[in-house]
Amino acid sequence: MKITTIVLDSVGLGYLPDAAQFGDEGADTLDHTVLKTGLELPHLASLGLGCVPGVHTLSQVEKPLGAFGRMVEANPGKDTSTGHWEFVGIRLEHPFQVFPQGFPEDFLAAYCARIGVGGYLLNRPYSGTEAIRDYGEAHLRTGFPIVYTSADSVFQIAAHIGKVPLETLYAWCQTAREMLVGPLACARVIARPFEGEPGSFYRREDLRKDFALEPPPNVLDELKAAGLEVVGVGKIPDIYAHRGFTREVKAGSNAEGLARTLELMREPFAGLVFTNLVDFDAKYGHRRNPAGYAEALAAFDARIPELLAALGSEDYLFIVSDHGNDPTYRGTDHTREYGMLLVVGPGMAGADLGTRATFADLGASWARAFGLPWSGPGTSVL
């Protein structure tokens, strides 16, 4: 048996009851994108997405091919790590540290001394593409790292490949990872290499590298310990600091992620294929581009028949989301929303899964499917 789980990164299903605490009351990534663009998603609707509470823009089919529901994010936060850690049964008592005013000056002075540079550039929450546009030329003159963050718990370093060798940039990130602990602990340090000339800089997303906090024991560890294959596709292994996987498969775009996922679904092994499709979030949500977001959703929807055809008779397909990023909403941050939950597999057709109390029901379902004991948070939907 194989379980394929695909995270539609940021495709939220409406604001959570506590969204006002995050400034996100009224956000609704899916419905607002559909309303803004006239998007149609016939295959997602056929799985039951239009039957989920709070989804008002897709048709409610009489006989859904899958089970359908939504999940409440119990962890405090709305970022990638918070949601993905909860998927695998990790409960956070406190949110990851964020830096809305930038990183402390004394920390950055110590950091620059450690990596042997005379200074840094920027140090504020900033768009990644705007960071290299506005500070790339100064970086080429000085060799100083462009340091910035976002509303997420991230320390990001941009450097031009022609000025700073890729290996040096990665070493800078590893040093930051070692230093950003304790009171300054943040979820991820991200290398953001770029190329080009002033006025036409561009990021090399294929060379991006994440350095995550080491997660505590979780469901992925249990699957691996049981001798199952655990394959992370795209940025999934980065999110868990490469812990709990038997194999890692690189993929940049949604199209690459789906291509690699389909190849793995057709391989003869027992275990988990765990994929994140990042384009919804990185390319369109943060940039508040509803048309691009809709095109990405339509492209995924069109591939669903291939995913269903690749399922074996005992296999399961989970389609989920980790937070929202409403492209019609104010600002450029993630939005605190319900997570999607669609399941295709034996005995799941037409099942109403309702509103689940935690994202951890996903990992609990994996454990149940493979007959493994799991005493952590979450309740299986199977």
DRENDO-1510 file (C-alpha; in Angstrom, 1 decimal, always signed):
<recs>
REC; n; res; u; v; w
REC; 1; MET; +0.0; +0.0; +0.0 .
REC; 2; LYS; +1.1; +3.5; -0.8 .
REC; 3; ILE; -0.2; +6.8; +0.6 .
REC; 4; THR; +0.4; +9.9; -1.6 .
REC; 5; THR; -0.1; +13.2; +0.2 .
REC; 6; ILE; +0.0; +16.5; -1.8 .
REC; 7; VAL; +0.0; +19.8; +0.0 .
REC; 8; LEU; -1.5; +22.6; -2.0 .
REC; 9; ASP; +0.6; +25.2; -0.3 .
REC; 10; SER; -1.6; +28.1; +1.0 .
REC; 11; VAL; -5.0; +27.0; -0.6 .
REC; 12; GLY; -7.0; +27.8; +2.5 .
REC; 13; LEU; -10.7; +27.3; +2.8 .
REC; 14; GLY; -11.8; +30.4; +4.7 .
REC; 15; TYR; -10.7; +32.3; +7.9 .
REC; 16; LEU; -10.6; +30.4; +11.2 .
REC; 17; PRO; -12.6; +31.5; +14.3 .
REC; 18; ASP; -9.4; +33.1; +15.8 .
REC; 19; ALA; -8.3; +34.8; +12.5 .
REC; 20; ALA; -8.9; +38.3; +14.0 .
REC; 21; GLN; -6.0; +37.7; +16.4 .
REC; 22; PHE; -3.8; +37.4; +13.3 .
REC; 23; GLY; -5.4; +40.3; +11.4 .
REC; 24; ASP; -7.0; +37.9; +8.9 .
REC; 25; GLU; -10.7; +38.0; +9.6 .
REC; 26; GLY; -12.5; +37.8; +6.2 .
REC; 27; ALA; -9.7; +36.0; +4.3 .
REC; 28; ASP; -10.8; +33.1; +2.1 .
REC; 29; THR; -8.2; +32.0; -0.4 .
REC; 30; LEU; -10.2; +29.5; -2.5 .
REC; 31; ASP; -13.6; +31.3; -2.7 .
REC; 32; HIS; -12.1; +34.7; -3.2 .
REC; 33; THR; -9.9; +33.4; -6.0 .
REC; 34; VAL; -12.8; +31.8; -7.7 .
REC; 35; LEU; -15.0; +34.8; -7.3 .
REC; 36; LYS; -12.4; +37.2; -8.6 .
REC; 37; THR; -11.5; +35.1; -11.7 .
REC; 38; GLY; -14.4; +32.9; -12.6 .
REC; 39; LEU; -12.3; +29.9; -12.1 .
REC; 40; GLU; -13.8; +26.4; -12.5 .
REC; 41; LEU; -12.4; +23.4; -10.8 .
REC; 42; PRO; -14.4; +20.4; -12.0 .
REC; 43; HIS; -12.1; +17.6; -10.8 .
REC; 44; LEU; -11.6; +19.0; -7.3 .
REC; 45; ALA; -15.4; +19.4; -7.2 .
REC; 46; SER; -15.8; +15.8; -8.2 .
REC; 47; LEU; -13.8; +14.8; -5.2 .
REC; 48; GLY; -16.1; +16.6; -2.9 .
REC; 49; LEU; -14.4; +20.0; -2.4 .
REC; 50; GLY; -17.7; +21.9; -3.1 .
REC; 51; CYS; -19.4; +19.9; -0.3 .
REC; 52; VAL; -16.9; +21.2; +2.4 .
REC; 53; PRO; -18.4; +23.6; +4.9 .
REC; 54; GLY; -17.6; +27.1; +4.0 .
REC; 55; VAL; -16.8; +26.5; +0.4 .
REC; 56; HIS; -19.5; +28.4; -1.6 .
REC; 57; THR; -18.1; +28.7; -5.1 .
REC; 58; LEU; -17.8; +25.1; -6.3 .
REC; 59; SER; -20.7; +22.8; -7.2 .
REC; 60; GLN; -21.8; +20.2; -4.7 .
REC; 61; VAL; -21.8; +16.8; -6.5 .
REC; 62; GLU; -24.2; +14.1; -5.5 .
REC; 63; LYS; -21.7; +11.3; -5.4 .
REC; 64; PRO; -18.2; +12.6; -4.6 .
REC; 65; LEU; -15.3; +10.4; -5.6 .
REC; 66; GLY; -13.5; +11.1; -2.3 .
REC; 67; ALA; -14.0; +12.0; +1.3 .
REC; 68; PHE; -14.1; +15.7; +2.0 .
REC; 69; GLY; -13.6; +18.0; +5.0 .
REC; 70; ARG; -11.6; +20.8; +6.4 .
REC; 71; MET; -9.0; +21.0; +9.3 .
REC; 72; VAL; -8.5; +23.6; +12.0 .
REC; 73; GLU; -4.9; +24.6; +12.6 .
REC; 74; ALA; -4.4; +24.0; +16.4 .
REC; 75; ASN; -0.8; +25.3; +16.5 .
REC; 76; PRO; -0.4; +29.0; +17.0 .
REC; 77; GLY; +0.7; +30.5; +13.7 .
REC; 78; LYS; +0.1; +30.5; +10.0 .
REC; 79; ASP; +3.4; +29.7; +8.4 .
REC; 80; THR; +4.8; +26.8; +6.5 .
REC; 81; SER; +6.6; +25.1; +9.4 .
REC; 82; THR; +3.8; +25.6; +11.9 .
REC; 83; GLY; +1.3; +23.8; +9.6 .
REC; 84; HIS; +3.6; +21.1; +8.3 .
REC; 85; TRP; +4.9; +20.2; +11.8 .
REC; 86; GLU; +1.3; +19.9; +12.9 .
REC; 87; PHE; +0.5; +17.5; +10.0 .
REC; 88; VAL; +3.0; +15.0; +11.5 .
REC; 89; GLY; +1.8; +15.3; +15.0 .
REC; 90; ILE; +4.0; +18.1; +16.5 .
REC; 91; ARG; +2.1; +20.4; +18.8 .
REC; 92; LEU; +3.6; +23.8; +19.5 .
REC; 93; GLU; +2.9; +25.5; +22.8 .
REC; 94; HIS; +4.3; +28.8; +21.5 .
REC; 95; PRO; +4.6; +30.2; +18.0 .
REC; 96; PHE; +7.9; +30.3; +16.2 .
REC; 97; GLN; +9.8; +33.6; +16.8 .
REC; 98; VAL; +9.2; +36.3; +14.2 .
REC; 99; PHE; +11.1; +39.5; +13.6 .
REC; 100; PRO; +8.8; +42.3; +12.4 .
REC; 101; GLN; +11.5; +44.9; +13.2 .
REC; 102; GLY; +14.3; +42.9; +11.7 .
REC; 103; PHE; +17.0; +41.0; +13.6 .
REC; 104; PRO; +18.8; +42.5; +16.7 .
REC; 105; GLU; +21.8; +44.6; +15.8 .
REC; 106; ASP; +24.0; +42.8; +18.3 .
REC; 107; PHE; +23.1; +39.4; +16.8 .
REC; 108; LEU; +23.9; +40.6; +13.2 .
REC; 109; ALA; +27.2; +42.1; +14.4 .
REC; 110; ALA; +28.2; +38.8; +15.9 .
REC; 111; TYR; +26.9; +37.0; +12.8 .
REC; 112; CYS; +29.0; +39.1; +10.4 .
REC; 113; ALA; +32.0; +38.5; +12.5 .
REC; 114; ARG; +31.5; +34.8; +12.4 .
REC; 115; ILE; +31.2; +34.7; +8.6 .
REC; 116; GLY; +34.0; +37.2; +8.0 .
REC; 117; VAL; +32.2; +40.1; +6.3 .
REC; 118; GLY; +32.2; +43.7; +7.2 .
REC; 119; GLY; +28.4; +44.3; +7.3 .
REC; 120; TYR; +25.0; +43.5; +5.9 .
REC; 121; LEU; +22.2; +45.0; +3.9 .
REC; 122; LEU; +18.5; +45.6; +4.5 .
REC; 123; ASN; +17.4; +43.6; +7.7 .
REC; 124; ARG; +13.7; +44.2; +7.5 .
REC; 125; PRO; +10.6; +42.2; +6.4 .
REC; 126; TYR; +10.8; +42.5; +2.6 .
REC; 127; SER; +9.7; +40.9; -0.6 .
REC; 128; GLY; +12.4; +38.6; -1.9 .
REC; 129; THR; +12.2; +39.9; -5.5 .
REC; 130; GLU; +12.2; +43.5; -4.3 .
REC; 131; ALA; +15.2; +42.8; -2.0 .
REC; 132; ILE; +17.4; +41.9; -4.8 .
REC; 133; ARG; +16.0; +44.7; -7.0 .
REC; 134; ASP; +16.6; +47.4; -4.4 .
REC; 135; TYR; +19.8; +46.1; -2.8 .
REC; 136; GLY; +21.4; +43.9; -5.4 .
REC; 137; GLU; +23.7; +46.6; -6.8 .
REC; 138; ALA; +25.0; +47.5; -3.3 .
REC; 139; HIS; +25.6; +43.8; -2.7 .
REC; 140; LEU; +27.7; +43.5; -5.8 .
REC; 141; ARG; +29.8; +46.5; -4.7 .
REC; 142; THR; +30.3; +45.4; -1.1 .
REC; 143; GLY; +29.8; +41.6; -1.0 .
REC; 144; PHE; +27.6; +42.1; +2.1 .
REC; 145; PRO; +24.7; +39.6; +2.5 .
REC; 146; ILE; +21.2; +40.9; +1.9 .
REC; 147; VAL; +19.4; +39.9; +5.1 .
REC; 148; TYR; +15.7; +40.0; +5.3 .
REC; 149; THR; +12.7; +38.3; +6.9 .
REC; 150; SER; +8.9; +38.1; +6.4 .
REC; 151; ALA; +5.8; +37.6; +8.5 .
REC; 152; ASP; +7.0; +34.0; +8.8 .
REC; 153; SER; +9.7; +32.8; +11.2 .
REC; 154; VAL; +12.5; +33.0; +8.6 .
REC; 155; PHE; +16.0; +34.4; +8.3 .
REC; 156; GLN; +16.7; +34.8; +4.5 .
REC; 157; ILE; +20.1; +35.6; +2.9 .
REC; 158; ALA; +20.2; +36.7; -0.7 .
REC; 159; ALA; +23.6; +36.7; -2.6 .
REC; 160; HIS; +24.6; +37.0; -6.2 .
REC; 161; ILE; +26.2; +33.7; -7.4 .
REC; 162; GLY; +28.8; +35.7; -9.3 .
REC; 163; LYS; +29.9; +37.6; -6.2 .
REC; 164; VAL; +29.4; +34.9; -3.5 .
REC; 165; PRO; +30.0; +31.3; -4.5 .
REC; 166; LEU; +27.0; +29.1; -3.8 .
REC; 167; GLU; +29.0; +27.0; -1.3 .
REC; 168; THR; +29.8; +30.1; +0.6 .
REC; 169; LEU; +26.2; +31.2; +0.7 .
REC; 170; TYR; +25.2; +27.8; +2.1 .
REC; 171; ALA; +27.9; +28.0; +4.7 .
REC; 172; TRP; +26.6; +31.5; +5.7 .
REC; 173; CYS; +23.2; +30.0; +6.2 .
REC; 174; GLN; +24.5; +27.0; +8.2 .
REC; 175; THR; +26.2; +29.5; +10.5 .
REC; 176; ALA; +23.0; +31.4; +11.0 .
REC; 177; ARG; +21.2; +28.2; +11.7 .
REC; 178; GLU; +23.6; +27.4; +14.4 .
REC; 179; MET; +23.3; +30.9; +16.0 .
REC; 180; LEU; +19.5; +31.3; +15.7 .
REC; 181; VAL; +18.6; +29.2; +18.7 .
REC; 182; GLY; +17.2; +29.9; +22.2 .
REC; 183; PRO; +15.4; +33.3; +22.4 .
REC; 184; LEU; +16.2; +33.9; +18.7 .
REC; 185; ALA; +15.1; +30.5; +17.4 .
REC; 186; CYS; +13.3; +30.8; +14.1 .
REC; 187; ALA; +11.9; +28.1; +12.0 .
REC; 188; ARG; +13.9; +28.4; +8.9 .
REC; 189; VAL; +17.1; +29.9; +7.5 .
REC; 190; ILE; +16.8; +30.2; +3.7 .
REC; 191; ALA; +19.5; +30.7; +1.1 .
REC; 192; ARG; +18.3; +32.9; -1.8 .
REC; 193; PRO; +20.9; +32.9; -4.6 .
REC; 194; PHE; +20.3; +35.2; -7.5 .
REC; 195; GLU; +21.9; +36.1; -10.9 .
REC; 196; GLY; +21.7; +38.8; -13.5 .
REC; 197; GLU; +22.7; +42.4; -13.9 .
REC; 198; PRO; +21.4; +45.6; -12.2 .
REC; 199; GLY; +17.8; +46.2; -13.3 .
REC; 200; SER; +17.3; +42.6; -14.3 .
REC; 201; PHE; +18.3; +40.5; -11.3 .
REC; 202; TYR; +16.4; +37.2; -11.0 .
REC; 203; ARG; +16.3; +34.5; -8.2 .
REC; 204; ARG; +17.6; +31.0; -8.8 .
REC; 205; GLU; +14.7; +29.1; -7.1 .
REC; 206; ASP; +16.3; +25.8; -8.2 .
REC; 207; LEU; +19.3; +26.6; -6.0 .
REC; 208; ARG; +17.3; +27.8; -2.9 .
REC; 209; LYS; +18.2; +25.8; +0.2 .
REC; 210; ASP; +16.3; +25.7; +3.5 .
REC; 211; PHE; +17.9; +25.1; +6.9 .
REC; 212; ALA; +15.1; +24.2; +9.3 .
REC; 213; LEU; +15.0; +23.7; +13.0 .
REC; 214; GLU; +15.3; +20.0; +14.0 .
REC; 215; PRO; +11.7; +18.8; +14.7 .
REC; 216; PRO; +10.9; +16.6; +17.7 .
REC; 217; PRO; +9.9; +12.9; +17.1 .
REC; 218; ASN; +6.9; +12.6; +14.9 .
REC; 219; VAL; +4.9; +10.3; +12.6 .
REC; 220; LEU; +7.5; +10.4; +9.8 .
REC; 221; ASP; +10.0; +8.8; +12.2 .
REC; 222; GLU; +7.5; +6.0; +13.0 .
REC; 223; LEU; +6.9; +5.3; +9.3 .
REC; 224; LYS; +10.7; +5.1; +8.6 .
REC; 225; ALA; +11.3; +3.0; +11.7 .
REC; 226; ALA; +8.7; +0.5; +10.5 .
REC; 227; GLY; +10.7; -0.1; +7.3 .
REC; 228; LEU; +8.4; +1.9; +5.0 .
REC; 229; GLU; +9.6; +4.1; +2.2 .
REC; 230; VAL; +9.2; +7.8; +3.2 .
REC; 231; VAL; +9.8; +10.0; +0.1 .
REC; 232; GLY; +9.8; +13.8; +0.4 .
REC; 233; VAL; +9.2; +15.7; -2.8 .
REC; 234; GLY; +10.0; +19.4; -3.3 .
REC; 235; LYS; +10.6; +21.5; -0.2 .
REC; 236; ILE; +9.1; +18.8; +2.2 .
REC; 237; PRO; +12.4; +17.4; +3.4 .
REC; 238; ASP; +13.7; +20.9; +4.1 .
REC; 239; ILE; +10.8; +21.7; +6.4 .
REC; 240; TYR; +11.6; +18.8; +8.6 .
REC; 241; ALA; +15.4; +19.3; +8.6 .
REC; 242; HIS; +15.7; +16.2; +6.4 .
REC; 243; ARG; +14.6; +14.0; +9.3 .
REC; 244; GLY; +12.4; +10.9; +8.8 .
REC; 245; PHE; +12.9; +10.4; +5.1 .
REC; 246; THR; +14.3; +7.4; +3.2 .
REC; 247; ARG; +14.5; +9.4; -0.1 .
REC; 248; GLU; +14.4; +13.0; -1.2 .
REC; 249; VAL; +13.3; +14.1; -4.6 .
REC; 250; LYS; +14.0; +17.6; -5.9 .
REC; 251; ALA; +11.2; +19.6; -7.6 .
REC; 252; GLY; +10.9; +23.3; -8.1 .
REC; 253; SER; +7.6; +24.2; -9.8 .
REC; 254; ASN; +4.2; +22.7; -9.3 .
REC; 255; ALA; +4.6; +20.9; -12.7 .
REC; 256; GLU; +7.9; +19.4; -11.6 .
REC; 257; GLY; +6.4; +18.3; -8.3 .
REC; 258; LEU; +3.4; +16.6; -9.9 .
REC; 259; ALA; +5.6; +14.9; -12.5 .
REC; 260; ARG; +7.9; +13.5; -9.8 .
REC; 261; THR; +4.9; +12.5; -7.7 .
REC; 262; LEU; +3.3; +10.6; -10.5 .
REC; 263; GLU; +6.5; +8.7; -11.2 .
REC; 264; LEU; +6.7; +7.7; -7.5 .
REC; 265; MET; +3.1; +6.6; -7.4 .
REC; 266; ARG; +3.8; +4.2; -10.2 .
REC; 267; GLU; +6.9; +2.7; -8.5 .
REC; 268; PRO; +6.3; -0.6; -6.7 .
REC; 269; PHE; +7.0; +0.2; -3.0 .
REC; 270; ALA; +5.0; +0.5; +0.2 .
REC; 271; GLY; +5.1; +3.8; +2.1 .
REC; 272; LEU; +4.5; +7.5; +1.9 .
REC; 273; VAL; +5.0; +10.0; -0.9 .
REC; 274; PHE; +4.8; +13.5; +0.6 .
REC; 275; THR; +4.8; +16.5; -1.8 .
REC; 276; ASN; +4.5; +20.2; -1.4 .
REC; 277; LEU; +3.3; +22.3; -4.4 .
REC; 278; VAL; +4.8; +25.7; -3.6 .
REC; 279; ASP; +3.8; +27.9; -6.6 .
REC; 280; PHE; +0.4; +28.8; -5.2 .
REC; 281; ASP; +2.0; +30.5; -2.2 .
REC; 282; ALA; +5.4; +31.7; -3.5 .
REC; 283; LYS; +4.5; +32.9; -6.9 .
REC; 284; TYR; +1.0; +34.1; -6.6 .
REC; 285; GLY; -0.3; +34.4; -3.0 .
REC; 286; HIS; +2.5; +36.6; -1.6 .
REC; 287; ARG; +2.4; +38.6; -4.7 .
REC; 288; ARG; -1.3; +39.1; -4.5 .
REC; 289; ASN; -1.9; +37.8; -8.0 .
REC; 290; PRO; -5.4; +36.2; -8.2 .
REC; 291; ALA; -5.1; +35.5; -11.9 .
REC; 292; GLY; -1.9; +33.6; -11.5 .
REC; 293; TYR; -3.3; +31.8; -8.5 .
REC; 294; ALA; -6.3; +30.7; -10.5 .
REC; 295; GLU; -4.2; +29.5; -13.4 .
REC; 296; ALA; -2.1; +27.3; -10.9 .
REC; 297; LEU; -5.3; +25.9; -9.4 .
REC; 298; ALA; -6.7; +25.1; -12.9 .
REC; 299; ALA; -3.4; +23.4; -13.9 .
REC; 300; PHE; -3.5; +21.2; -10.8 .
REC; 301; ASP; -7.2; +20.4; -11.3 .
REC; 302; ALA; -6.5; +19.2; -14.8 .
REC; 303; ARG; -3.9; +16.7; -13.5 .
REC; 304; ILE; -6.2; +15.1; -11.0 .
REC; 305; PRO; -7.4; +12.3; -13.5 .
REC; 306; GLU; -3.7; +11.3; -13.8 .
REC; 307; LEU; -3.3; +11.1; -10.1 .
REC; 308; LEU; -6.4; +9.0; -9.7 .
REC; 309; ALA; -5.3; +6.7; -12.5 .
REC; 310; ALA; -2.0; +6.1; -10.8 .
REC; 311; LEU; -3.6; +4.9; -7.6 .
REC; 312; GLY; -3.4; +1.2; -6.8 .
REC; 313; SER; -6.5; -0.6; -5.5 .
REC; 314; GLU; -5.3; -0.3; -1.9 .
REC; 315; ASP; -3.6; +3.1; -2.2 .
REC; 316; TYR; -4.8; +6.4; -0.7 .
REC; 317; LEU; -4.4; +10.0; -2.1 .
REC; 318; PHE; -4.7; +12.9; +0.4 .
REC; 319; ILE; -4.9; +16.5; -0.9 .
REC; 320; VAL; -4.5; +19.0; +1.9 .
REC; 321; SER; -3.4; +22.6; +2.5 .
REC; 322; ASP; -1.3; +24.1; +5.3 .
REC; 323; HIS; -2.6; +27.7; +5.7 .
REC; 324; GLY; -4.1; +30.4; +3.5 .
REC; 325; ASN; -2.6; +33.2; +1.4 .
REC; 326; ASP; -5.6; +35.0; -0.1 .
REC; 327; PRO; -4.4; +36.7; -3.2 .
REC; 328; THR; -7.2; +39.3; -2.9 .
REC; 329; TYR; -6.5; +40.2; +0.7 .
REC; 330; ARG; -4.6; +43.2; +2.1 .
REC; 331; GLY; -0.8; +42.9; +2.6 .
REC; 332; THR; +1.4; +40.1; +1.4 .
REC; 333; ASP; +1.3; +37.7; +4.4 .
REC; 334; HIS; -0.2; +34.2; +4.8 .
REC; 335; THR; -3.7; +34.2; +6.1 .
REC; 336; ARG; -5.0; +32.1; +9.1 .
REC; 337; GLU; -7.5; +29.7; +7.4 .
REC; 338; TYR; -8.9; +26.2; +7.5 .
REC; 339; GLY; -6.9; +23.6; +5.8 .
REC; 340; MET; -8.3; +21.5; +2.9 .
REC; 341; LEU; -8.8; +17.7; +3.4 .
REC; 342; LEU; -9.7; +15.5; +0.5 .
REC; 343; VAL; -9.1; +11.7; +0.6 .
REC; 344; VAL; -9.4; +9.1; -2.2 .
REC; 345; GLY; -9.0; +5.5; -1.4 .
REC; 346; PRO; -10.8; +2.3; -0.3 .
REC; 347; GLY; -14.1; +3.1; +1.4 .
REC; 348; MET; -13.7; +6.8; +1.3 .
REC; 349; ALA; -16.0; +7.9; -1.6 .
REC; 350; GLY; -18.7; +10.3; -0.4 .
REC; 351; ALA; -17.6; +10.3; +3.3 .
REC; 352; ASP; -18.2; +13.7; +5.0 .
REC; 353; LEU; -15.2; +14.2; +7.3 .
REC; 354; GLY; -16.6; +17.4; +8.7 .
REC; 355; THR; -14.4; +19.9; +10.5 .
REC; 356; ARG; -11.3; +18.2; +12.0 .
REC; 357; ALA; -9.9; +19.6; +15.3 .
REC; 358; THR; -6.3; +19.6; +14.1 .
REC; 359; PHE; -4.0; +19.2; +11.1 .
REC; 360; ALA; -2.5; +16.3; +13.0 .
REC; 361; ASP; -5.4; +14.1; +11.8 .
REC; 362; LEU; -3.3; +13.7; +8.7 .
REC; 363; GLY; -0.4; +12.0; +10.3 .
REC; 364; ALA; -2.7; +9.9; +12.5 .
REC; 365; SER; -4.4; +8.7; +9.4 .
REC; 366; TRP; -1.1; +7.6; +7.9 .
REC; 367; ALA; -0.2; +5.7; +11.0 .
REC; 368; ARG; -3.6; +4.0; +11.1 .
REC; 369; ALA; -3.4; +3.0; +7.4 .
REC; 370; PHE; -0.1; +1.3; +7.9 .
REC; 371; GLY; -1.3; -0.4; +11.2 .
REC; 372; LEU; +1.3; +1.5; +13.3 .
REC; 373; PRO; +0.6; +2.6; +16.9 .
REC; 374; TRP; +0.5; +6.4; +17.3 .
REC; 375; SER; +0.0; +8.0; +20.7 .
REC; 376; GLY; +0.5; +11.6; +19.6 .
REC; 377; PRO; -2.2; +14.2; +18.7 .
REC; 378; GLY; -4.7; +13.6; +15.9 .
REC; 379; THR; -7.5; +11.2; +15.1 .
REC; 380; SER; -7.4; +9.1; +11.9 .
REC; 381; VAL; -10.0; +9.8; +9.3 .
REC; 382; LEU; -9.9; +6.3; +7.9 .
</recs>
